[in-house]
Every structure is written in C-alpha cells, then in structure tokens.
Amino acid sequence: MTWSALITLVVGLAAVAFLVAANEPAEIFGLLGAAGWGMLAVLALRPPQILFAALGWAPLIYGPGRPGWAALVRMRWIRDSVNALLPVAQVGGEFVRVQLLVRRGIGAVPATASVAVDLATELAAQSAFAAIGVAVLLRLPHQGQAAAGWAIAATAACGAMALGFLAAQRWGLFRLVERLLPKLTGRAAGRAGMAGLHEAVLRLHRAPRRLWSSGAAHLASWLLGTLETWAALRVLGVEAGPAEALVVESLGQLARSLGFMVPGAFGVQEGGFVLACGLFGIPPEQAVAFALIRRVRDISFALPGLVAWRWGAMTDARTRVATDAAIAGRPPPR
C-alpha cells in the first residue's frame, strides 16, 4: 500500500464515521436492524448486475479461446471485489482481470486490450446512465437546486472523461504504453510482451458492433442497479418510486466513479448517496442507513470474491508445480 492510498483510505473512513456520528447513530443502526431479512432481497439483486457487466466484456475478447460466460462472471466478480476492499485505487481490479484472462490462455496483448476498451465502454455507459438520471431529476419535484447543479456538472465531467479516454485510445495512448513499459520495468522483455497493444485496441475500435454491444450490456447493468436501490430504500421505510431510485443510484454511482483514486471509494460513495437522497427530502438518518446497506452489500460480495481469487491462484500454482514435476520426471510435491 502506498502512502497516498493509505492517507486517502483513512480520510475516506473518517468521512464515513463522521456521517454516522453526525446523524443520530442509534437511529441509523436501528434502521439497519429493522431491515432484517429485507437485506437478502437487496443482496439478491446484485448478481444480475455482475452478469450483464461480464456480458459487456465478452464481445471485446477475440479468439476461439474466450472463456464462457460463467468464467467471465467469476472474473468480473473478483475484479469488483478487489476494487471494493483492497487498499488500491479503483483500477487495481483491472490489472487482476488481465491476469485472470491470461491464466485462461488469452494472450497478454488481447487480454489487456479487451480490459482497456471494456473500461472505456463501461464509463461511456455510465455517462449515459448519469445523463438519464439528471434528465429524470429535472422532471421530478426536488430540493437543493445547488446540488442539482453539481449533479449536472459531475455528469458532464464523467462524459468528458469517457470521450477523452475513448479518443486517447484511438490516438495512441497504448502506443505510448508500449514505449514506456520497458523504461518503467527496466526490462526489454516488457516491450516485447506488449508489442502490438495499440493495434489490438484499434482493432476493437474498428468493430462498432462489438463496442455498441458492450456499451448496451453495461448500460443494462447500471440500470439494474436502480432495482437494488429501490429495494434498499423500501426496506428502510422510504416511500420512493422507481424514478427517485434511478436518480439516487445514478448520482451515487457517479460520485463513486469520480472518486476512483480513493480505495473502495470510502466516504465518497456514502457522501454521494446521502446528497442524492437529500434531493428528495429523505432524512439524513435514512440516507446514511441506505449508504451503509450498499457498503454491506459491497463487503458481502467482496470477501468471498477475494477468497475465490486467492484460492484460484494457489490452485493454479500447485497445478504448474505438478506439471513441471511431471515433465522433469520428479514426483509431485505434497
């Protein structure tokens, strides 16, 4: 863990603690306790989102060796788990995703290209989702015009980021990566290993059907999050409809993405959800309880995801050792 990651993590956790402490902690935890079995309904709505996110990645993986949808769902689950809990910026899961794909027999270059372009199409889909949320917000009665203005500005910033990332990929971002990698690693093998990355990325950009298919699946994943938000608000006793839930979900996730440098988006995600809930007059206690339910959801899926990741790595390592021993004519280690 770097010092910058540690500092941002501590600040984020402090922000979460402050939100709870400043808004009737006893009432917040009472609301969480009263949610009871309703929490299971909220958790049950998470897997479909992971499925559609994995389906958004699938069209960008070239080659007959592409893993099936079940394997891609597992990789996406692990990616989300790394980003949710490990003390890394919210791009650490992308590197893990590349490693997992390489272990399944996909070359490092096509694996890296698929993850890079998938990240761009997902960000573009989120920009569209945020724009839908802002459009719905402007048609609903709401409070806090200043907050609505910030939501519009943040949505525009997200859209600019998505367009900029897509344009940079087309204009040579990964050609620059190819050139800088040997200098960063100090090894000439780094350049050889990533040779052709720029062309692999351009190949995906020249396949609009794949890009649109990816973006559509990611947009479906973002929209499915609305159901989860609606269910979480309902178990807390908040009389919010699907339209309000869509706005809260889109703006809360937008805050999380813009705070990508904070490990797990601790504090940023909670603050975004509380501000979004405040647009509809949802009391701070219920808003904080809702934000904590979403954090409980993150942890509930991330902990087993990290276990699955490490278990798979150990299994692969044992398999490689046994294979090397068999080739060398040695008995496998116990």
N, C-alpha and C positions, 0 to 999 in steps of 0.2 A: 504494500500500500504506500503510495506517495504521500508526502506531507500535504499537498494540495487536496488530495482526495480525503485524507483524514480530517482536515480542517472543515471542508465543505460538509462532510458527513456529520461532524459534531454540531456544526451550525444548523444543519437540517433537523437533526434530532432535537436540538434545543428549541427550534421553532415549533415542532410537534408538541413538545412538552408545554410550551407557552400557550399554545392554542387550547390545550386541555385545561391547564391551570387557570386560565383567564375566563373560562366559560362553564362554571358550575361542574367540576369533575364528578361529583356524586350523581348528578342528574345524567351526565353523559354515560357513565358506566351503568347506571340503572337502565337507560335505554338499550344499551348493548345486551344487558342481561335479559331484558324483556323480549328481545328479538328472538331468542330461543331457537327453535327448530327452523324458523324462517331463514336463518343464516344458510341452511343447507340448500334452500331454493336459490339463494344468491350464488352460492358456490357452483351449483349445477349449471348455471348459465355461462360459466367461463369456458369449458371445453369447446363449445361450438365456435367461439371466437378464435381459439388456437387453431382449430381445424381450418377455418377459412384463411387465416394468416398463412398457414402452411400451403394451402392450395394457391395462394397468391405467389408463393415462392416457386412452386413446381414448374410453371411454364418457362422459367428462366434458367433451368438446368438442362443443358444439352447432353445428348449422348444416350445410348441404349442402357447404360448402367445406372440411370437415375433411380434413386430409391423410391419405393412405393409410398403412398400417402401416409400409411401408419408410421413409417420410419421418419418421414418429414415432419409429422405432427410431434413425434418424440423430440426431434432436433429443435423444433420451434419452442416446445415446452422448456427444454433445457436452456435455450437462449434467453427466454423470458425470465427464467429462474436466476440466471447469472446477473442479468440487469437489475432484478428486483432486490437481491440480497447481498451480492458480493460488493466489497468496497472499491468498485471501479466505476468510471463514468459509464453512462448508459449506452456505450458502444462496445463494451467488453464482450457482450454476448455474441456480437457479430463475428469476432475472431474465433470464439468457441464453435460457432456454427460452421465456419470454414473448416476447422479441424475435424469436426464430426463428419462432414461431407467427404473430406479426403479419406478418412478411415473407411468409408463405404466404397472406395475405388474411383471416385471422381478426381481428376487431376487438380492440382493446386490452382492453376490459372482459371479454368472454367468454374471451379468452386468459388474462388474469390470474386470473379465477375458476376456470378449469379447473386451472391450476397450483396454486393455493392449496388447492383441495379434494383434488387428487391428492396433494399433500404430506401432508394430513391422513389420507387413507385409507391411504397407504403407511406412515405412522407407526403407525396402528392395526394394520395387518397385521404390522408388525414387533413390536409389543407382543404380539400373539398368537403369533408365532414364538418370541419370547423366553420366553413362558409355556410353550410346548410344550417348549422346551429345558430349562427349570427342572424341569418335570414328569418329563422323561426322566432328568435328572441325579439326582433324588431316588430313582429306582428303580434306579440303577446303583451299583455299588461305586465310591467315590471318596474322595479325600483332601481335607483342608483344609476343615473344617466352617465356619470363619470366612469363607473365600472363597465357599462356597455361600450363606452368609447374605447376603453382599454382592450376590451374583447375584440373590437373591430381592428384595432392596431395590431394586436397579437396575431390575429388571423392573417392579416396582410403580411406580417413578418414571416409567419410559417409558410405562406405561399411563395414569398420571395426566396426563402431557404430551399424549398422544393425545386423551384425553377432554376435557381442557381446551381444546385447540386446536379440536376439533370444536364444543364448546359456545360458544367465543368467536366462531367464525364465524357461528353461528346467532343469537347475542345482540347482534351489532352491531360486531364488530371492524372489518369493512371499511366500515361506515358512518363509523366514526371515521377510517379511512384517507382516505375521500373528503373529510372536513372538514379534515384536517391537511395534505393534499398541497399545496394552494395556499400554505399558510404555509411549508412546508418548501422548496418550489421558488421561492417568490416570484412565482409567475405564476398568474393566474386561469385560464389555459388548463388547468392541471393538474387543477383540479376538474372542468372541463367534460369533459376527456378520460377521467376515471374515474367520471363520473356513472353511477349505476345499478349500480356494482360490488357493493354489498351485496345488491341484489335478484338479481343474476346468481348470486351464491354461494348465496342461499336457494333459488333455482330448482333448483340441483343437489341441495341437501339435501332438497328435496321430491320427489326422484326416487330412492327407495330401491333400485330395481333397478339403477340406474347406480352407486350407491355400493357395493352389495354386489358387483357385477361387478368394479368397480375393486379393491376390497379382496381379492377372491378371486385375481385375477391377480397382485397384488402379493405375496400370501402364497405363491403358486406360485413367484414369482421368488426370494423368501427361501429357500424350501425347496430350490430347485435349487442354491443356494449350498452346501448340505450335500454334494452330489456333488463339487464343486470342492475343498472342504476334505478330504474323504475321499481324493481322488486325490492332493492335495498331501502329505498325511501318508504315504500309501503310497509315493510316490517318495522320501521321506526315510527309509524303512525303519521307520516307526512302525506297529505292528500294532494299528490302531484300527478298530473297526467303524463301521457307519453311525450307530449310536446315539451313540457318542462324538463322531463327526464333527458330528452335529447340535448337540450341546451346545456344542462348541468354536465352531462357526460362529455360532450364535445369540448366545452371550455375547460373542464378539469383535465382531460387528456392533453389538451393543447398546452396547459401550464406545465404538465409533466414533461412533455417533449421539449419545450423551450428551456426547461431546467435540466437538460441532458447531462450537464457536467457534474451535477450533484448525485453521488451514489444513491441508487434507489429512488431518486427524486424526493427524498425525505424532506418534509417541510414544504417543498414546492407543490407537490401533488395535493397535500392537505389544504394548503392555502388556496390553491386554485378551486378546489371543490367548495370550500367554505364561501369564497367570493361568489361563485356561480350560484350556490344555493341562496345567498343573500339577495340576488336579483329578484327572487320570487317571495321574499319575506319569510323564508324558512328560518326559524330561530337558530342562533349560533350553536346551542346545545345539540339540536338535531343535526345540524350541518356537520359539526365536528364528529358526532357519533357515526354519521354516514361516511365521512372520510376515514374513520378508523375501521369501519366494516370493510372498506375497499383495501385497506392495508392488511387486515386479517386475511382477506382473500389472497392477496399477493403472497403472504407468508405461507398460507396453507398449500398453495401450489408450488412455491419456490423450494421449500425444504425437501420434499420428495424428489423434485426435479434435480436438485444438486446431488442428492444421494444417487439417483439414477445415472447422472453424468459420471461421478467418480467410480461407481460400480462398473459401468461400461468401460471406463479407461483401464481399470485393474484387470477386467476380463480380457480386454484386447492385449494388454501387456503379457498376461500369462499365456495367451494363445501364441503370441510372437515368440516367446521364450521356448515354448514347447515345440513350435515349428522349427526354430533354429537348431534345437537339440536333435530333432529327428533328422534334419538334413546332415548334421555333423555326426550322426550315429551315436549320440550320447543318450542316456536315459533322461527323461524329462524331470525337472526339479519338482520336489514335493512341497 
